[in-house]
Amino acid sequence: MKMASLLGALAAGALIAHPALAQNVKVTPLGGQEGEFCRQDRALIFEDPNGTRILYDPGRTVTGADDPRLGKIDIILVSHMHGDHVGNAHGKAPNAGSCDVPDASVSAMPNSNAVNIAVAKNAKIVTGSEMPPFFAGKLKAAGGDPKNSILARFGGSVKVGGVTIATVQAIHSNGLDPDYIGGDLGKHMKDAGIAGYVGEATGYILKFSNGLVAYLSGDTGITAEQEKVVRGHYGAKLAVINIGDTFSTGPTEAAYVVNDLVKPAAVIPSHANEVGTKDGKVLPGTRTDSFIKAVKVPVHVPLSGKTMEFDAGGKCVAGC
């Protein structure tokens, strides 16, 4: 009798514990080469425990709306309008080209990779600044619903699919390539060497249904808001930070942001602008290597196709 009771209690405990395994946020990089961290890698898919799937900065490594790695996409986030983030071009198929020279032979102009994916998946594009009207117009022109372009401006938030999304400051240029505009106006702008105005670049704060708060830096330098807003107000526990230098924080600056300003429980480096790994191992002397050595919290390198799972506290509990 006692043995039966014990077995029953163990079985009940297993049933209780099993659902908890599903309470993690899954993060899957969609890079240029399977199992590696490559030069153009930006794109990440976040999957909430409730099934909502968010594509962040599809860039050039997501091979269009037919990329077999995408699956269901509910929300697309674009930090800014530069081609390596919104996607002015992309490869013919996953793993085309090399880690150092990825294939980007398929033009996504004048729509962008983000818009083409949004139309095919009927996904919402959530952006801040002055980007939503641009995306609304592109969605309409491509046969999508302009209402799927949603504004989340600094200081506010929107809730989509159970995930709360806010935008935060990113210090970076955000010019719109005149080729997106086209016609005589686009030609004259291009000839004059000027870009369209779509407001400031942004970072993102995501609060998932399990309570995890993630900070997606976008392209940015060091800002005081990383301490006062990202940590002080939102309390981010997981950070995705760009480390590519010149165009965004370099590895030393990004390490300072992580160690002294945001202070998350874990960090995923992105936008390294280099071949960061070979056979899935970080290459010595790279920016990725320098960043890992300088950071005081666990660093999880985004190897393309390898899914990581994070709990509410920002700890990687699977695929690490």
N, C-alpha and C positions, 0 to 999 in steps of 0.2 A: 504493500500500500504506500509505504513511504517512497519506494522507488518510482512507483507510478506517479505520485504527486510531484516528485522531483522532475521526472521527464516531462510532465505536463507544464510545469513552471518554466522549464528550459524552452519548450516549444513556444509557449506564449511569449517568452522574452525574445525569441528569435523573430516572431511576427511583429513585435513592437519595434525591434531594432532595425528590421529590414527597410521600412519606409524611410528611416532616417538617412539611409544611404543615398536616397534620391533627393535629399535636401541640399545638395551641393550645386554650385554654379559651374557649368562646364565651359572651358575656354579652349577653342581649337584654332590654331594658326592656319591660314591658307596661303602658304608661301610659294616661292618659285620652284623649289625642289623638295620632294618628299624627304622628311627626316632631317632637314637642314635649316639653318638660319642664314638667309641670303641677302644680297645687296638691296633688292627692291621690296623686301617683305614689310608689309604694313598691316595687311588684313587679318582680322581676328573675328571669330564667331563666339558670342556669349550665349549660352543657353540657360535660361532661368529654370529652376526646379518645376515650374508650372508648364514648361514646354515652349515659352516664348523665346524666339531666336533672333539675335541682334547681330547684324554684320557691321563692323566698324572699319571705315576707310578701305573700301574694296581695292582701290589702286589698280595696279597693272598685273598683279599675280592671280587675281580671280579671273578666270578665262571666260568672262561673259556670263549671261544668264543661264547658259547650258552647262556651266561647270558642274560636273557630277558631285563635287564635294559640298555644294551649297545646301542641298535639301530645301526644306521649308525655311523661308526668311520672312519675318514679320516686320522688322524695323531695320532701317539702314541709317547709320550715323556717318556724317562727313565732317571732319574737323575744319577743312578749308578746301579751296578750289584748285589747288595745284594738282597737276596731272598725276603725280605719283600717289595721290590720296583719293581724289574723286574718280580717277581712271580715265585718262584721255585715250588710252590704248591698252591692249592686253595681249597675252599669248594665245596661240592657237589651241593649246591644250595644256593641262597640268604637266609640269616637268619639262616643258619645251624650253630649248635653250640650255643655259648652264647657270650655276649659282652666281657666277661673276657677271655673265652677260645673258640675262633672261630674255626670252622671246617676248617682244611687244609689237608684233607685226600686224595686229588687227586693230584698226582705228575704231574708237568708240565715239568719235566726233560726228555731229555736233551735240549729241545727247549726253555722253559720259557713260562709263561703265556702271556707275551708281544708278543712274536713271534707267538704263536698259534692264538692269536687274530688278529694280523696283516695279517696273511695268510688268515684267514677266511673272514676278512673284506676288503682285498686288500688295507690295510692302509699303509701309509708311517711311518717309524720309524725314527724320527729325534733325533740324539744324537751328543754329542761332543767328544773331546778327541780321544782315540783310539777305541771307541766302535763301530763305523760304520762297519768296516770290520768283526767284530764278528757277528753283526746282519745280514750282507749280507750273510755270510756263513750259518747261521742258517735258514734264509728265504729260501735260495736255497735248503737246505737239507729237509726242510719241505714242499717243493712244491710251494713256493712263488717266487716272483721276487726279486732277490738280489738288483736290482736298486731301490727298495723301501726303502733301508737303506740310509739315507741322512745325510751328515755331516754339522754341524753348530759349527765350532770351535771358541774359544774365540776371540772376536774382530770382528767377521764377523756375517752375518745373512743370512737366506734364507727365501723366501716367498713361502708359500704353502697354497693354497686355500684362498688367500687373507690375511692370517695372517703372519706377519713377526716374525721369531723365531731367537733368539740369545741365546748363552750360556754364563754364567758368572761363576766366580770362586765359588767353594764350597770346604771347607776344610774338607775332610773326606776320609777314605779309600775306595778303589774301586776294591778289589780283586775279580777275577773270580773263582767261585767254580769249582774245578777240575772235578766235576760230569758233568759239561757242556762240558768238553773236552773228557772225556771217554777214553777207550782203555788203553794201557800200560802207556802212558804218563800221563793221568789223574790219574791212580792208583799210579804211582810213586810220583807225586806231592802231592797227598792226604796223602800218607805214610810219606812224608817229612814235611807235615804241611804247604805247601806253596800254594799260589793262582796264577792264571794267571794274566798277566799284560794287562790291557785295558785302561791305562791312568788315568787321574784325574777324580774325581767325578765332576758333574756340577750342577749349577742352571740354570734357564731359564728366559728369558725376552720375553714376548709375546706382540706384538702390534696388536690389533684387528682393524677391518675395521671401527669401530665407534670412534677410536682414543684412547680407553682405553689401558694403558700400565700396565701389570701385572708382578710381580716378583714372581717366584716360587723358593724357597730357596734350595730345596733338603735338604739332610743332611749336615749341615755345622755348624761351630762355627762362632764367630764374625770375620768379615774381614773388612779391610779398604775399600775394593771395594764396600761394601754395601752403603757407603756414596758417594764415588768418582765416581763409575760407575753406580750402580743401581739407585741412586737418581740424582747424578750430570749429568750423560750423558743421561740415558734413561728416567729419570723422572717418575718412577713407581708410580702409584696412588692406585693400589691394590696389597697387598702382601699376599702370602701364605707362612707361616713360620713354620718350624718344632720346636716343643717345648719339645721333649721327654727326654732331659737331657742325660748325659753319652755318647750317640752316636751322639748327635747333640746339638744345643743350648737348654738349659733349659728354664723354663718360665721367669726367671729374665733376663737372657742374651738375650732371644728373644725379651723381652719388650724393652730392651736398643736398640736393632737393629731397632725396629719399631719407638720408640720415638725420638731417637737421630741420627740415621744414614739414614734409608730409608725414614722415615716420609711420609708414604702413607696416603691416605684419609680413608682407611679401611683395615682390616686385617682378614684373615682366618687362625686360628691355625690348625696345622696338626701334625701327628706322635707324639701323646701325650704319647703313650705306657702305656695307662691306660684306665679304664672305666671312661670316662669323664662326662657322663650324665646318668640319670635314668628318664624314661618317658619324654625324651627330655629336661630335666632341668639339668643345670650344678651342679655337686656334690660339696658341700663345701669341702675345703681342698685339692682338686685335683690340678694337674699342670695347668689344664685348668682354674680353678677358680683363681689361683694365677696370671696367665698370664692376664686374663681379668681385674683383679684389678690393675695391674701394667701398663697397656697400656692406652695411652691418646686419642686414636682414636677408633671409633666403631669396636668391635670385633664380627665377625659372625661365630658362632660355626657350623662346617659342619655336620649337622645331615643327616644321610644316606637317600637318596631318596628325600630330600627336596631341591628344586631348588631355588637358589637366583639369582637375576638379578642386574647387575651393569651398571651404565651409564659411559660415557666417563671420568668423573672425579673421578671414583672409589667409588661413593656413591651407596649403596645398595638401590634399589628403589622398589623391590618386593621380597617376600619370606624371609624377614629379621627377 
